[in-house]
């Protein structure tokens, strides 16, 4: 998922699976769902959380960075806020989820969206 599919495509040479702004009619838009404090369709570079919900609105998975633990997930905190431009969180190993982002992720300065590497 990306904020704007056209910007993503310019950077990475392919469209994202979803976008949260209506930049490209060919890319499905994510739909806001939720009413918890601070909800919005923008990612914070100092502290935030991305949540994946099922069709019933139940959290299936999430990734959090900065701030306190939320939704039972320990956030990734090994960075100086705000995140550097071009930096991204990458899960390693890609098949492990401990609900502890401080152990499950690292900062990548060479993002590779859609590519799963390392095991």
C-alpha positions, 0 to 999 in steps of 0.5 A: 500500500502507498499514499499515492500510486503514481508517486510510488510507481515513479519511484519503484517502477510498478503500482502498489496493490492499494493506495490511500489517496485517489491518485490512480483510478486503476489502483484500489483505494483503502477505506478508512475503518475505525474511530479510535483516537488519532485515526487517519490515512497518513503515516507519522514519521515519529510514531504510528501504527498500521493495522490489518483488519479482517472483514469483521473489523478484528485486528489480524496484524499490525506494525507500530513504531515509536511511542508506547505499545498499542493493540498488544504490539511492542513498537519499533523504537530503534530510530531517531525520530522522525524517520529519514526520508527514503527509510522504511521498516523491513521485517526480518526474518520475513516469516516471523511475527512475535508482536514485538516490532523492536525484534521483528523489524529493522530500518532499511535505507533501500526499500524493496516493496513487494520483494521478500528476501532473506529467511 
